[in-house]
Amino acid sequence: MNKKLWEASKQLKNNSNLFKFEKFISNKYNKNFSKDFEKIHKWSVSNSYDFWNSVWDFTSVKGAKNNQKPKKSSKFYKNIFLAKSKLNFAENLLPKNNSDKAITFISENGYRETKNWKKLNSNVKNISSFLKKLKIKSKDRVAAYMPNIPETVEAFLGTVAIGSIWSSCSPDFGINGVVERFSQIKPKILFVTNEYFYNGKRINILERIPNIIKRLPSIKHIVITNYPGKPEIKKIPKYKNIKTYTWKYIHQQSKVDLKFQKFDFEHELAILYSSGTTGKPKCICHKTGGVLLQHLKEHQLHCNIKENDNVFYFTTCGWMMWNWLISVLASKASIVLFDGSPMYKKEDLLIKIANKEDITLFGVSAKYIDALRKTNLNYTRKYKLSKLRTICSTGSPLSEDSFNYVYKNIKKNVHLASISGGTDIVSCFVLGNLYQPVYSGEIQNKGLGMNVRVFNEKGKSITNKKGELVCVNPFPSMPLKFWNDQNDNKFKKAYFSKFKNIWHHGDFARITNKNGFIIVGRSDTTLNPGGVRLGTAEIYSEIEKFKEINESLVVGQSWDNDIRIVLFVILNSKHELTENLLKKIKLQIKKNASPRHVPHKIIQVNDIPRTKSGKIVELAVKNIIEGNKIKNKEALANPLSLNQYVNIKELQY
């Protein structure tokens, strides 16, 4: 039985947003929930329309709400919420226009700057006006290749303010990674930062641009921003048939008073990228209203974020947690952006920032907490963290050891909320709440409005056994579609092919006796090192360029509370897996995909398992190296090939 580590005080519960919401719906619908999260959750999924309608009202969404109840669709993903309601996403993320702090930026080298709400409003309006002058319209795609800096936030808000669709890649993605994503959505304009820094190293982004635009003919305009705290670019690069602008130029133009146009609740907001195991990354198109409502619910009701709070999440703008962080502005809280290595020159760099900046919610990955745990250092005496109320952990399952470490070595009185969801829904399925205790190794419960269960192979709900994480009711932050997906074929295959008309997420999970969740790992072959989902296709595309390699197979191996990438290769005759070849493989993957795609282990094999139709079977290899039973061996054309993957010495350390 998992140990109880923390429980909110009576005072904290009474002062929480969740309690205020409970009173709000109790009065509105004549209910009595008695601070019982299970009762509130049951009501929220049984009365889905009333629940999401109440979230809009309780969080004071700016917009025109239509109170007409929509008709239910027999297709899970065709259900719509708050139909015919209208709003502007950017307007809701700019609820203040005064001298209060809105954004703090800190780089790994200690450079710090702040931006108040008045300046943020002004800059967003300047960008929107500029985009309109370029004839960028509603539903046009705007792309960004930028680090986690204030200018990225302003470009995002300026884009969605006029109804254009935002899409971003962080600069740790190589040229191929960027092109594979943006080429599918055909953006008209690209925002780019001249450089970024990681672990003390300066990385030039501008030198990649000629190669990128050569392969992205849709781009007609480029806006170049300077990395914060660094000298301005002296010479602006010129590109054939493309107009180039500086950030400074945009804000020197004549000021236009921008009025926020209201768009449909279902209007396209942003395109994020998933990682399948074959082909290019899928382009997941998210909706304006659904994302806003879901984020407001998670921030205010689950994470207890309040006005003037200071919220930090370690993320890049290529991960969904960036979108989650930026939406915190809608709760009138300020956000803290960090760019660089989280342990540059000192293991406790981020904790030091949390202490100095009076962070109220500190968000990191499970991998980061595990890295701190391995230092065996105790930070409770060094840092008071007096304002810190919540620590969020996501990306991969947080181990019991890491749960215990946080309470023993970081802060005793804090709400540690392990959360889990995905890019697919740009939010969470399961997360924390202040009504229930925190138990070691467990996520506290389901998200309100989300009827999340664990199914066995036959599609039956189970508890205390490992099974497939599913959601059996529609929810507002379901994606609108996959971009360029005819008849929603890829979309349906991704989420609805395993269980009929039920969202299947691809995570193995277990529900405990206390209704908590333990996420075991991915049930498909998506890679998940450090909590960042990566597709195997991006690694395969680089391996194919090596004449020394005939075939390859890549899997993620559960290892040391994380996932490490393992690459198996079949070499062509007359070639050996030398140290030089190993270095060449890793360097090419790092350069053209990203550092995260680089395999931790590269192992030579003689054969690769395939189905009778010739498809490589990654999941079978993953199961074998993790000691799991292989299902459906008879579907393989060469089942004996699996024998060489059993008890491989190199995978024992």
Phi, psi and omega in degrees: 000129183289143186283138174284125186255332186197148172216139180295143177290162178301320180296317180296318178297316182293332180265004186279156173298326181298320179292321177297319178293320178302314179295323181299310182283333178296316179292321184288323186242011177056057181242164175224105186262341175053042179055036179254108184298322181300321179293317180296318181296316180300317178296320185295328180270336178279337181233059188304313182298312181297322181296306184292329174298320180289325176299316177304310184292314184297322183269002176057053176298135176276122181162183178251105184271133175263120185273004180287130182288125181285157175286142178281140177261147178288340177270124183314305190278357178266356177290136180241155182241142179049051182303142179067006172284154183227146179198169173238121185300314182297320179301322180287337177269002176236060185283349180234155179216055183228195185272003176296153180290131177252316183226136169243133176243135177224129177262167183300333181275004175098353178298136183223139173213155178235159178223130180271172185297323182297315180292321179298313177303313182298313182295321179297317180294324176298317181294317178300316179297318180298314180298321178295321178296330178277003181065032170282125188247175174303136179076356169292149179267136177240125184250153178223138177236080193219155173280183183277077184233163182302325181298328178294318178298316182294320178295320178299309183294322178296328179288307185286342177299328181258011176084007175283164186256125184270144172208133185227149172234136176282152186288358173283351171281135178283180184303312181297321179298319179292312183296319180300329180275302187290333181296336181282335186252352175052067178289151178269337184221146180235122170269133182217145175261144187295330185197171170208172186230138177214122179055040177086354183261134176274130179241123182278118178273324185299330181291345178274340190299315180306319179293323182289311185290336176298330183256002177234076185294346180289338183285123180246346182220143175230131175248126183252125175253154175272145173293133184305136176082003180248156181301149179295152178295129181281320182240118180279124181293148178248142180231142183298129177063018178229133177271135183245137181228153174260160177301320180298319181300317181303318186273359175264353181288164181299137184282135178238133179284110185271127174260131184286114176283139178273136179243163180301150177306326183270005184298143180299134180250303187206155175246120175249168188239127176265177181232107174272185180260348177224147176075191183285160176301143178283139181264105185267117182264118183259157187260147183301300186292318182297317179295316181299310181298316181297316180293318178299319178299311183293318182293310188275316186274327182263321184256358175057037177284133183234168179304138180071007171294163180239107190250131181238136168221128177282111185202168168246168181279010172259002181244147183299336180293341173295313178298320179297319180293314184298325180295346177302332179303329181295340178266015179064023175261162176261156181244149179242120180260136174235138177231130179131196180278131183291348180233033181295115178068344178204140183296328187261026183306312183290325178292322176300317177296317180301321180289312184291324184269005182054049180293136178262325173235124184246109184252129181215178177269159175298327180296322179296314179298321179295323178294321176297317181302323182288346176282342182061022181266146178252124185255003186293329179275327183286322184233127179284325182049047189296332182267350186286118180253331187224136168243123177254139177232132179212182177102319178201165182300137177270122185288161176302319179301320181288322173304309182297322181298317181302312183287332181273324192243350180244299175203135184281315183259085181207148177273105178269110183247105170283133184231153182210133178198241177168167175303327183303326181241003182042039181191203188241149167267318182228142183195196187265171171201160185272354181275339185245152179292163172262124177250143183303126175083001184242141166279136193298312184189186179284159172286145177299140181081358184244111181273079186268134179222175172241126182253149167275183184298336181270003178081026178253140179294136179225156173230155179060017174223150178287134178202194183271129176287126180225163171233123189264356177236148177296157181212156189296331184268017168302142178298152175291319185184172162265137180295139179058039182246095184297128179059021179059029184297311180293323181299310181296321180295323183293322190239341189234013182274337183276315179234131186297121174059028178228134182291118177252121192266342180090017175249140168275135181211168176221134176265129183272176178299336182266013182066018172278169181239140170241114178276123186271328181149185180285139176264353175251197186257013175297138177277149185217047181292130179064017178086359180262119184285127181232149179266145178291335184301326182290332176282315179303320183297332177277321181296326181299341182279350183270120179292336182288339187253129179274311180214164179210162176214135182233138179221165172257127179255128174295123185204125172055051179062026179207191175238131173245146183275129178241127180249124175256135182230142168256121183273150171289158181299151180072012177237148178235155179276077182279167176300323180296318179293319177302316179296318180298317180298311183296319181295317181295318178295317179298318184288315188262339176254276173185163177302330181291335182281349186292126181295143175281326178228138173236119189233134179277135176228170181259339183208156180233129182294141181223155171282172179295338177272000175096004181278134177295137184252088182291320186297325179297317179293317178303315180297320181294313184289344177258007175077021180265158180287141180272129177264148170058049178299332183293345179281350183273143176283331183225066184301333180294340180297337182292337185301324184287351180265359181277130174053048177289125185302318184297342182263008179264358180215000000 
